[in-house]
Amino acid sequence: MKLKLYTLIFAGLSILTLSCKTAKKLYEKGNYTEAVELAAKKLQKDPDDPKLLDIIQHSYSFAVNDHESRIRNNAESNNELKWEWMYNEYASLQRMYDAIYRVPAVFNLVKPIDYSSYVTTYAEKAGDVRIERGIAFMQYYDKQSYRNAYREFQAALRLLPGDREATVKLNEAYSMAVTNVIILPMQQQGGFVYSSYTVGGNNLDDQLIRSLQYNSGNEFVKFYSAWDARSNQVRVDQEVDMRLATIDFGRYHDERSTRKVSKEIVVKEIVYRPDSIVKVYEKVHATITTTRRTMSSSAVLQLSVRDDNGRWLWNDEVKGYHDWATEFSTYTGDARALSETDRQLIDRKKEFAPSENEIMKCITDQISHDAQYRIKNYFNRM
């Protein structure tokens, strides 16, 4: 019992010592704000710790001097973002105040300054600047400028949460910044009627749209089906045209090999006496023919992207493959010449090639995955 008590006391002292050392280390490195926040947190558990009290008093004094010095320097700057820089300094000062406020005994000792009114004032000034910058970007009327404007309005809302003007402008900028991409229904060339093949009741283009909508890889690119775009009156910026150019369902290709086997077997036993038996051997022969049957199928999907003026922007080609193989054996001659392994090979049940639908499912799964990757890669470069 005493051992447990000593262990707990030692662990507690170790944690306290580590806390002091950590806060002290921050103080010694000149990270005064972090030292204040950490010391205040530790003092919530032990508000009478003399080392931490000394650290927090000195750290707070130096931190205030540093932040106020930077505020004065920023105030003299001609940069339009100076209000945001000043806001960040006041926010740091206010965080120290809030941290110390949670420890009443320490609060009365340190007597921190409440900068909340400054935080509010400079948040408004900085937020207004961000809104003005965003509006200015929107006057260039191009995608990149709308995206820059969107980022400015995001920054404004971080400073002014819920601000109506910033929210309205954010949505307006995004609607113009985004590229709306329509995935057109797949077209087929040749005699194969691809539309009769579905995976889970949906065609390849439907699967592709869902995958791209779930993970486009670019927040400024949105994918739609042609039907969804029409129904929701979506502005069309670019279209993806997909054509299943070739589909080749392979034919059987057989490769045969033969080998001869033989074995000596007992064909007769002559009994002269109970303890004298003579066995008569004879060699039997068989010929084993092994057929390796293969079938290779493939398909090619052509991808193209054009803009709203019909100008072609990008072309690519996706290929899918399906290979199938089986082996079976027959024999002629004397079955007694066969080994157990030979019999298993000969008795193996013949496998039939997968149906065209099964083959097409495998190929389209490959094509869909590859097409999604290539389309995402192309639009991520925008």
SENU-53250 format. One record per residue (C-alpha): residue in one letter; x, y, z. Coordinates in pm, 1 decimal, always signed. Layout:
// SENU-53250
   residu         px         py         pz
        A          X          Y          Z
...
END
This chain:
// SENU-53250
   residu         px         py         pz
        M       +0.0       +0.0       +0.0
        K     +284.9     +235.3      +93.0
        L     +459.5     +147.4     -233.1
        K     +150.8     +251.0     -433.6
        L     +123.9     +577.8     -240.3
        Y     +489.9     +661.3     -299.8
        T     +449.2     +574.8     -667.3
        L     +150.4     +810.5     -704.3
        I     +330.2    +1092.8     -522.1
        F     +638.7    +1045.1     -738.1
        A     +428.8    +1042.2    -1057.4
        G     +248.6    +1360.2     -951.3
        L     +573.5    +1538.4     -870.1
        S     +721.0    +1423.9    -1202.5
        I     +424.7    +1563.3    -1398.5
        L     +443.0    +1892.8    -1206.4
        T     +817.4    +1919.7    -1260.0
        L     +772.8    +1843.7    -1630.8
        S     +500.4    +2109.7    -1656.8
        C     +723.7    +2367.5    -1496.0
        K    +1015.1    +2272.1    -1716.4
        T     +799.7    +2287.9    -2029.1
        A     +654.7    +2631.0    -1945.0
        K     +999.0    +2749.2    -1841.1
        K    +1147.6    +2622.6    -2165.9
        L     +887.9    +2815.6    -2366.8
        Y     +965.5    +3125.4    -2162.4
        E    +1340.4    +3085.8    -2212.9
        K    +1291.9    +3049.3    -2589.3
        G    +1090.7    +3370.0    -2601.1
        N     +758.3    +3198.2    -2671.9
        Y     +589.5    +3410.6    -2408.7
        T     +229.2    +3372.9    -2524.9
        E     +251.6    +2993.1    -2531.0
        A     +424.9    +2997.1    -2192.5
        V     +137.2    +3200.1    -2044.7
        E     -129.9    +2970.8    -2185.5
        L      +46.4    +2654.1    -2071.0
        A     +127.2    +2788.2    -1724.4
        A     -235.2    +2905.3    -1679.3
        K     -360.4    +2560.8    -1773.3
        K     -130.0    +2392.4    -1521.9
        L     -216.5    +2645.7    -1251.3
        Q     -581.4    +2542.7    -1271.3
        K     -473.9    +2225.5    -1090.3
        D     -228.4    +2390.1     -851.1
        P     -280.3    +2769.1     -831.0
        D      -15.7    +2802.6     -559.7
        D     +281.0    +2660.5     -748.6
        P     +549.2    +2928.8     -698.6
        K     +756.2    +2843.0    -1005.9
        L     +457.8    +2855.6    -1240.9
        L     +333.5    +3179.0    -1083.0
        D     +670.6    +3339.5    -1143.5
        I     +678.5    +3212.3    -1504.5
        I     +328.3    +3335.0    -1586.4
        Q     +389.8    +3683.8    -1444.0
        H     +710.9    +3739.7    -1637.0
        S     +581.3    +3570.4    -1955.1
        Y     +265.3    +3780.9    -1958.8
        S     +458.8    +4105.1    -1921.5
        F     +696.7    +4020.7    -2205.6
        A     +414.1    +3886.8    -2426.8
        V     +211.4    +4206.9    -2390.7
        N     +515.6    +4416.1    -2480.4
        D     +584.5    +4201.7    -2789.3
        H     +225.5    +4205.1    -2918.9
        E     +172.4    +4576.1    -2857.3
        S     +501.9    +4653.7    -3029.2
        R     +392.1    +4460.1    -3337.5
        I      +53.8    +4632.5    -3326.5
        R     +222.8    +4975.0    -3334.8
        N     +443.6    +4869.5    -3625.4
        N     +148.1    +4727.0    -3819.5
        A      -53.0    +5043.9    -3761.8
        E     +209.5    +5238.5    -3956.3
        S     +199.4    +4998.8    -4252.7
        N      +35.6    +5090.3    -4584.0
        N      -63.6    +4729.8    -4651.1
        E     -441.1    +4684.4    -4665.7
        L     -411.6    +4365.7    -4459.5
        K     -263.1    +4553.5    -4162.9
        W     -602.0    +4543.7    -3982.5
        E     -597.8    +4165.0    -3999.3
        W     -242.3    +4153.4    -3868.6
        M     -342.9    +4379.3    -3580.2
        Y     -650.4    +4166.1    -3519.0
        N     -431.3    +3855.7    -3488.7
        E     -213.1    +4030.3    -3229.1
        Y     -514.5    +4140.6    -3025.3
        A     -663.2    +3791.1    -3054.0
        S     -344.1    +3646.0    -2904.7
        L     -355.9    +3899.9    -2621.0
        Q     -720.7    +3811.9    -2556.4
        R     -644.6    +3438.7    -2548.3
        M     -393.3    +3502.3    -2270.5
        Y     -655.5    +3704.0    -2082.4
        D     -911.2    +3424.2    -2118.8
        A     -659.6    +3159.5    -2003.7
        I     -567.2    +3357.4    -1691.6
        Y     -932.6    +3446.9    -1622.4
        R    -1006.0    +3077.4    -1563.7
        V     -776.1    +3081.6    -1257.4
        P     -914.1    +3350.3    -1020.7
        A     -615.1    +3345.2     -782.6
        V     -374.9    +3395.8    -1071.3
        F     -604.5    +3654.0    -1233.5
        N     -584.1    +3875.3     -925.6
        L     -206.1    +3839.6     -918.9
        V     -132.0    +3903.6    -1288.5
        K     -417.9    +4150.4    -1354.9
        P     -436.0    +4086.8    -1732.6
        I     -591.5    +4340.0    -1970.8
        D     -920.1    +4262.4    -2146.3
        Y     -870.2    +4327.3    -2520.0
        S    -1211.4    +4196.0    -2633.9
        S    -1329.5    +4536.2    -2762.4
        Y    -1012.2    +4565.4    -2972.5
        V    -1065.3    +4214.0    -3108.4
        T    -1419.2    +4305.5    -3217.4
        T    -1314.2    +4637.3    -3370.5
        Y    -1025.4    +4500.2    -3572.3
        A    -1215.8    +4188.9    -3677.3
        E    -1472.8    +4420.8    -3837.5
        K    -1206.3    +4634.0    -4004.7
        A    -1018.5    +4325.9    -4132.7
        G    -1340.0    +4155.2    -4245.6
        D    -1449.9    +4464.2    -4440.3
        V    -1112.5    +4472.2    -4618.6
        R    -1146.4    +4107.8    -4717.1
        I    -1495.2    +4173.0    -4855.4
        E    -1367.4    +4470.8    -5057.0
        R    -1079.9    +4262.5    -5193.5
        G    -1322.4    +3989.6    -5293.0
        I    -1551.1    +4234.1    -5473.7
        A    -1249.1    +4377.4    -5656.6
        F    -1143.3    +4032.0    -5775.0
        M    -1493.4    +3968.0    -5910.5
        Q    -1460.2    +4263.2    -6146.1
        Y    -1210.8    +4068.1    -6360.8
        Y    -1483.8    +3823.1    -6468.9
        D    -1264.2    +3513.8    -6509.7
        K    -1255.5    +3179.8    -6328.1
        Q     -931.5    +3236.8    -6140.2
        S    -1040.8    +3578.3    -6018.4
        Y    -1372.5    +3437.4    -5897.1
        R    -1178.2    +3171.2    -5709.1
        N     -956.5    +3436.9    -5553.1
        A    -1271.1    +3627.0    -5455.4
        Y    -1414.7    +3312.0    -5298.3
        R    -1104.5    +3275.9    -5079.9
        E    -1134.2    +3639.2    -4973.2
        F    -1496.9    +3594.1    -4867.2
        Q    -1400.7    +3278.5    -4678.0
        A    -1139.3    +3481.6    -4488.8
        A    -1400.2    +3750.9    -4423.7
        L    -1637.6    +3497.4    -4270.0
        R    -1364.3    +3365.7    -4042.1
        L    -1334.1    +3720.6    -3910.4
        L    -1707.4    +3798.6    -3924.4
        P    -1894.3    +3468.5    -3872.8
        G    -2243.7    +3478.8    -4018.6
        D    -2198.3    +3814.6    -4192.7
        R    -2480.3    +3839.5    -4446.8
        E    -2293.2    +4033.9    -4715.9
        A    -1989.7    +3804.2    -4701.0
        T    -2214.3    +3495.7    -4717.3
        V    -2407.2    +3624.1    -5019.3
        K    -2087.3    +3722.8    -5199.7
        L    -1922.5    +3390.4    -5110.5
        N    -2205.6    +3196.7    -5275.8
        E    -2207.2    +3428.6    -5576.6
        A    -1830.7    +3396.8    -5624.0
        Y    -1842.8    +3019.5    -5593.2
        S    -2119.6    +2984.7    -5850.2
        M    -1901.8    +3172.5    -6098.1
        A    -1574.1    +3010.8    -5991.0
        V    -1694.0    +2654.0    -6026.7
        T    -1663.0    +2464.7    -6355.7
        N    -1978.5    +2265.7    -6423.5
        V    -1893.4    +1950.1    -6614.7
        I    -2159.2    +1742.2    -6787.2
        I    -2090.5    +1370.9    -6836.0
        L    -2279.3    +1290.7    -7155.5
        P    -2448.3     +951.7    -7203.5
        M    -2205.9     +702.4    -7349.2
        Q    -2216.1     +648.9    -7723.3
        Q    -2133.1     +318.9    -7893.3
        Q    -1973.2     +260.3    -8227.0
        G    -2019.5      -54.2    -8430.8
        G    -2285.4     -320.1    -8402.1
        F    -2255.5     -401.8    -8033.5
        V    -2548.7     -266.4    -7835.5
        Y    -2373.2     -160.2    -7518.0
        S    -2683.2      -10.0    -7361.8
        S    -2819.3     -360.5    -7304.8
        Y    -2540.5     -417.6    -7053.4
        T    -2585.4     -273.3    -6707.9
        V    -2407.4     -311.9    -6378.2
        G    -2653.0     -315.3    -6090.5
        G    -2912.8     -156.1    -6317.3
        N    -2691.6     +143.2    -6406.2
        N    -2469.1     +210.0    -6703.4
        L    -2099.9     +291.5    -6682.9
        D    -2156.4     +666.1    -6720.8
        D    -2397.8     +662.3    -6424.4
        Q    -2137.7     +490.8    -6205.8
        L    -1872.4     +733.5    -6324.1
        I    -2084.2    +1039.1    -6242.3
        R    -2158.8     +911.8    -5891.8
        S    -1791.0     +842.6    -5824.6
        L    -1681.3    +1183.4    -5952.3
        Q    -1954.7    +1362.4    -5758.2
        Y    -1848.0    +1185.4    -5439.4
        N    -1477.4    +1255.4    -5489.5
        S    -1402.8    +1508.4    -5761.8
        G    -1064.1    +1602.9    -5618.4
        N    -1127.1    +1971.6    -5694.3
        E    -1372.2    +2186.6    -5497.8
        F    -1415.3    +2412.6    -5800.7
        V    -1529.5    +2133.2    -6033.8
        K    -1880.8    +1985.8    -6019.3
        F    -1999.2    +1689.0    -6224.7
        Y    -2354.4    +1635.2    -6348.7
        S    -2542.1    +1401.1    -6574.0
        A    -2705.2    +1563.0    -6875.1
        W    -3048.0    +1499.2    -6720.7
        D    -2955.9    +1658.5    -6386.1
        A    -2806.5    +1960.8    -6561.0
        R    -3122.7    +2018.3    -6764.1
        S    -3354.1    +1957.8    -6467.8
        N    -3168.4    +2200.5    -6241.8
        Q    -3085.7    +2451.5    -6515.8
        V    -2715.2    +2418.8    -6446.1
        R    -2480.8    +2638.1    -6648.3
        V    -2273.3    +2411.2    -6873.6
        D    -1903.9    +2497.6    -6884.3
        Q    -1756.3    +2176.3    -7022.9
        E    -1878.2    +1839.4    -7147.0
        V    -1717.5    +1497.1    -7128.5
        D    -1794.4    +1283.8    -7432.7
        M    -1740.5     +907.8    -7396.4
        R    -1746.7     +668.5    -7689.1
        L    -1700.2     +294.4    -7664.5
        A    -1499.3     +272.1    -7983.2
        T    -1418.2      -99.2    -8003.6
        I    -1525.8     -413.4    -7824.6
        D    -1357.7     -739.1    -7913.8
        F    -1491.6    -1054.7    -7757.1
        G    -1215.0    -1304.0    -7818.3
        R    -1250.4    -1653.8    -7958.5
        Y    -1111.7    -1974.4    -7821.1
        H     -746.0    -2038.0    -7883.0
        D     -629.7    -2390.1    -7807.6
        E     -274.4    -2505.7    -7755.5
        R     -227.3    -2879.8    -7728.9
        S      +61.4    -3079.7    -7593.6
        T     +100.6    -3456.9    -7571.3
        R     +311.5    -3680.9    -7359.6
        K     +345.2    -4052.5    -7335.4
        V     +336.4    -4237.5    -7007.2
        S     +402.2    -4600.2    -6924.7
        K     +401.4    -4824.7    -6624.1
        E     +494.9    -5183.5    -6545.7
        I     +204.6    -5369.3    -6396.1
        V     +147.1    -5721.9    -6272.7
        V      -61.1    -5911.4    -6529.2
        K      -34.7    -6261.0    -6381.6
        E      +75.4    -6441.3    -6065.4
        I     +191.8    -6805.7    -6083.9
        V     +165.5    -6993.9    -5753.3
        Y     +400.7    -7289.0    -5726.9
        R     +371.1    -7322.0    -5353.7
        P     +220.5    -7101.3    -5083.9
        D     +559.7    -6955.7    -5023.3
        S     +662.5    -6944.5    -5386.8
        I     +473.3    -6700.4    -5610.1
        V     +605.3    -6570.0    -5939.2
        K     +469.6    -6238.2    -6073.5
        V     +455.0    -6172.3    -6445.0
        Y     +497.8    -5803.9    -6544.4
        E     +393.9    -5622.5    -6855.3
        K     +448.2    -5258.0    -6957.7
        V     +134.4    -5066.5    -7049.1
        H     +125.9    -4735.2    -7236.4
        A      -99.7    -4431.0    -7269.3
        T      -84.5    -4097.1    -7444.7
        I     -210.9    -3788.3    -7259.4
        T     -321.9    -3484.6    -7455.3
        T     -348.0    -3158.9    -7258.3
        T     -534.8    -2864.1    -7405.7
        R     -479.7    -2511.6    -7278.0
        R     -774.8    -2300.8    -7389.6
        T     -748.3    -1922.6    -7371.1
        M     -967.1    -1631.6    -7468.8
        S     -873.9    -1263.1    -7463.0
        S    -1124.2     -979.1    -7489.5
        S    -1075.2     -604.5    -7492.2
        A    -1253.2     -272.4    -7527.4
        V    -1145.4      +86.5    -7594.9
        L    -1319.8     +390.8    -7450.3
        Q    -1246.4     +728.4    -7607.1
        L    -1268.9    +1030.7    -7376.8
        S    -1302.2    +1388.2    -7500.0
        V    -1369.0    +1720.1    -7327.3
        R    -1507.7    +2026.1    -7501.0
        D    -1604.2    +2369.0    -7372.7
        D    -1940.0    +2544.7    -7402.3
        N    -1839.8    +2674.0    -7745.8
        G    -1777.4    +2323.7    -7876.8
        R    -1398.9    +2364.7    -7879.3
        W    -1216.8    +2038.8    -7804.9
        L     -989.1    +2073.2    -7502.6
        W     -863.1    +1723.4    -7426.2
        N     -868.2    +1369.8    -7563.3
        D     -762.6    +1039.7    -7412.6
        E     -814.9     +669.5    -7458.1
        V     -887.8     +406.1    -7193.6
        K     -841.4      +36.1    -7259.8
        G     -982.7     -257.9    -7069.8
        Y     -883.7     -623.2    -7095.2
        H    -1016.0     -961.7    -6990.3
        D     -812.2    -1280.4    -7015.9
        W     -951.0    -1625.4    -6943.2
        A     -773.6    -1961.7    -6948.3
        T     -844.3    -2323.0    -6858.9
        E     -676.6    -2660.5    -6901.6
        F     -817.8    -3007.8    -6952.0
        S     -674.3    -3345.0    -7059.4
        T     -779.1    -3663.0    -7239.6
        Y     -593.4    -3986.8    -7297.2
        T     -573.2    -4280.2    -7532.8
        G     -426.3    -4617.5    -7455.7
        D     -430.3    -4820.0    -7137.5
        A     -578.0    -4644.5    -6834.4
        R     -356.9    -4854.4    -6609.0
        A      -55.8    -4655.4    -6727.6
        L     -192.5    -4337.1    -6567.1
        S      -60.2    -4204.0    -6237.2
        E     -291.8    -4062.0    -5972.3
        T     -191.2    -3709.4    -6079.3
        D     -273.5    -3794.1    -6441.1
        R     -616.2    -3924.3    -6341.0
        Q     -694.9    -3605.8    -6147.7
        L     -598.7    -3396.4    -6449.1
        I     -813.4    -3605.3    -6681.8
        D    -1108.1    -3615.1    -6441.7
        R    -1102.4    -3239.3    -6397.6
        K    -1433.6    -3088.6    -6498.9
        K    -1415.1    -2872.6    -6809.6
        E    -1464.7    -2503.2    -6743.8
        F    -1676.3    -2294.4    -6973.5
        A    -1578.0    -1942.8    -7070.7
        P    -1764.4    -1658.5    -6897.4
        S    -2059.0    -1503.2    -7076.5
        E    -2027.1    -1180.1    -7272.5
        N    -2206.6     -997.7    -6991.2
        E    -1959.4    -1130.0    -6734.5
        I    -1665.1    -1036.4    -6954.4
        M    -1808.1     -691.3    -7019.4
        K    -1859.5     -633.1    -6647.3
        C    -1491.1     -702.8    -6577.0
        I    -1379.4     -480.2    -6863.0
        T    -1610.4     -191.1    -6773.5
        D    -1501.3     -207.2    -6409.9
        Q    -1142.9     -152.7    -6530.1
        I    -1246.9     +119.3    -6773.9
        S    -1461.1     +298.7    -6516.5
        H    -1179.0     +309.8    -6260.0
        D     -921.1     +424.4    -6515.8
        A    -1155.7     +678.0    -6676.7
        Q    -1240.3     +826.8    -6337.4
        Y     -871.0     +866.7    -6255.1
        R     -790.3    +1032.0    -6588.0
        I    -1089.2    +1268.1    -6581.4
        K    -1008.4    +1371.9    -6223.2
        N     -644.2    +1421.6    -6314.3
        Y     -736.5    +1643.6    -6607.0
        F     -975.0    +1866.0    -6410.2
        N     -739.6    +1884.5    -6112.5
        R     -494.3    +2065.9    -6337.9
        M     -739.9    +2348.6    -6385.8
END
